[in-house]
Amino acid sequence: MSRIARKDLNASFFHVMSQGINREKIFYKESYRKKYLDLMRENEKKHNIEIIAYCVMSNHVHMLIYTEQINELSRFMRMINTSYARYFNWYEERVGYVFRNRFKSEPILDEKYLWQCIKYIHKNPVKAKMVQKCEDYEFSSYNDYKKKTGVAKNKILNKIFESENYFSNIEHADDFSGFIEDENNKEEVMEEYIKDFLCRNNTVIPEVLEDKKMLKELINVLLNNANMSKRDVENRLNISSWKLGQILKL
């Protein structure tokens, strides 16, 4: 196969982050992280994508993915997240959404950005103070690169950069904190909690507003679990402060 031109770099590599709904811990067991990794590997070739780096944390996952067709990236993420959601709900004896609305992604624009992204992904457990060193974390591709196994044997990097010394490139890359994070703004957080509440109760907002008991439950979820202010809740549900006060007294 001929060497891939570097001009194709920014259209081929994507940093992807997928997060548990409401920022919940959906990979808190070792067996859950292993299951997600198995799904990644099983579906990688099926969707004609290549995983360049990864790190499965407790409530989110980061991946660096190579694909020549962006549609395949969407299909890949939909397949593994849907399969994992069924698995997670079964073992947790729960119903409802597992992942937030949709995975986030950003293109990798140049070679420097690529090495920085891999380093950023691998340093997630250290940043979260789960381990002291990257090599101490089992569920990332760091040790693949260090030992030249797993994803580090991926040929796509060598085809583009004509080098097998990936580990040195990554270790010497500048730290960069501008990549997508597992953060949500206030509106996104609220919508995640509402979506999950409606799914668990198999209902819709108009029905909730007509049912005082259910409305009180939703309000308490938004105030206590999502840490929203009463004004935020009033504006989102289009209710007055007087009505909110009356509902909470029930």
N, C-alpha and C positions, 0 to 999 in steps of 0.2 A: 504494500500500500504506500502510495506516495506521501511525502511529508505534507502536513496540513499547514496552509498559509496562516501566518499570525493575524492577518486581517480578519480571519474568521473567529478570532478569539472572543470578541465581545458579543457574538451571536450564538455562542456554543456553550459557555460555562455559566452556570447559575448557582448562586448561593440561595439555599432554600431553608426556611424555618417553619416548623409546624408545632402548634402549641395546644395543650389541653384546654378545654372550655373552662372559663372562669379562672384560668391559670392553675387548675387543679393538677395534682400529681397523678399522672396516668401511667408512669413508668416507675413506680416506687418499689416494685419488686424486681429482683434480678431476673426472674423467669419472664417478666413482662418485657424487659429490655431485650432479652435474648429472642423473644418472639418477634419483636419489631425488626430486629436485625435479620432474622430469618426471612421475613417478608420482603425486606429490602433486597436481599440476595436473590430470592426466588423470582422476583419480578423485574430485576435489572435487565436481563437479556430479552425478556418477553417484550419489553417496551423500547428496546434499542437505545438505552441510556447507559451511561457508565458513572458509577459512584466514585468520585475522586477523594473525598474525605467525608467523615461523619462523626457525630458525637450525640449519643442518646442520653439526655439528662432526665431528671425526675418528672418534669412537667412539659418538656419540649424537646425537640430534636433539631439539630443542624445538619445539613448536608451540602456538599459541593458536587454538582452534577454536570456531566457533559452530555449534550444531546444535539443532534443536528436538526431536530424538529421540535419546536416548543410544545406542540400538541402532545407529543409523547411524554413530556415532563408532567403535564396535567393528568394524563391517563395513569401514569406511574404513581403519582401521589394519591390520586383518588382510589386506586386499587389497594395500595398498602394501608391507607388510613381507614378505608371502609372495612377491610378485612380485620385490622387490628381492633376497630371499634366493636365489631361483633364478638371478637375474642375477649376483650376487656369487659364488656357488659355481661357476658356469660359467666366469667369467673368472679366478677364482683357482684353478681345477682342484682344488677341495676338496669334501668332503661334510660334512654335519652341520648343526647349528643355527647361524644367523647372529645372531639377536636373542635376548636373554634371555627368560625365561618369557613375560612379557606387558608391554605398555606400562603406564606409570604415568600416572595422571590425577588432577587435583584441580579442583573447581569454583571459578570466580571469583565471589566473594561480593558485591562492590560495585564502584562506579565507580573508586574510588581503587586498589583491588586490581588492576583491569583495566589501568590505565596503568602501575602498578608491574610487572606481569607482562610487558608488552610491553618495557619498558625492561630488565628482567632478561634476557629472551631475547636481546635485541640486544647486551647487554654480555658475553655468554658468551665470545666470542673475545678480548675485551680482558682479561677475568678470567683466561683461560687463557694470556695473553701471546702469543697468535698474531699479534695486531696491536696497534697503539697506540691506534687510534681505531675506533669502530664502523663508520664509513663506508669503512674500508680493507678490510673483510671482504666478499667477494663473495657468500657463500652464506647471507645473512640478509635479512630484509625491511627492514632499517634504511634503506637508500637508497630503497626504495619510499616510505617515509614522508617522507623528506627531499625527494624529488623529486615526490611525489604521483603515483606510478605504481604498477603492480602491485596488491598487496593493499591499499595505502593508498587505492585508488579504490573499495574495497569499500563498498557502500551501507549495510551493516547498522549500522555505527557511527553514521552520520549519522541513521539512522532512530531510534536509541535516544537519542542525546545531542544531536541537532539542531545539530551543529557539524562543520565540516570541518577545524578547526584541531587535528587529532590530534597532529601532530608537537610542537607546543608543550606539549600536555597530557602527552605522554610525557617530553619533555626535563625538565620541571619536577616530575615525579613523584619522590617520595622513594625512595631506594634501599632495597630490601627483600631480605633473603637467606633468607627462610623458605620459598621455593618448593622443589618437588621437585628433587633433584639426581641426578647420575649416580653416586651412592654405593650400596654394598651392605653389609649386615652380614655377619659371618663365615659364618653358616650359609647365607646366600644365595649367597655366593661359592663355597663348597664344593659346593653342589648344582648350580651352573652348570657347574663343571668336571666333576663326575661325569656329569651329563646329556650333556655334549659327548663325553666319553670313551666312554660306552656307545653313543652314536649312531655315532661314528666306527668303533667295533669291532663294531657290530651285535650287541650282547650285553646281558646283564642282570647285576645284582649277584651273584646266586647262582652264575652261571657264572664270574664273575671270581674269586670267593672259592675256587673249586675249581681254578683255573688259576694256579699260582704265578708263572709268567712274566708273565701279564697283571696279576695282583694287584700285583706289584712295579712294573710300569709305572704303574698307577693311583696307587699310594702315592707314587711319585716325582713325579708330576704334582701331587698335592695338597701335598706338602712343598715342592717347588721352584718350581712355577708359581703355585699358589694361596697359597703362603706360610702354610700351616697348620702347627700344631705336631703333634708325634707323638701327643700326647694327644688332640687334635682328631680325628686320623685313626683312632686306636684306637676312640674312642667312636662315630664315624660308621659304621665298618665292623664294629664289634662284634668286634674281635680284641684279643688280649692284647699287652702290650708285648713279651713274649718272642717271640710269633709275628711281630710286626712286625719285630723285630730279625733274626730268622732269615730272613725274606723278603728283607730288604735286603742280606743277606750273599750271596745267590744270584748 
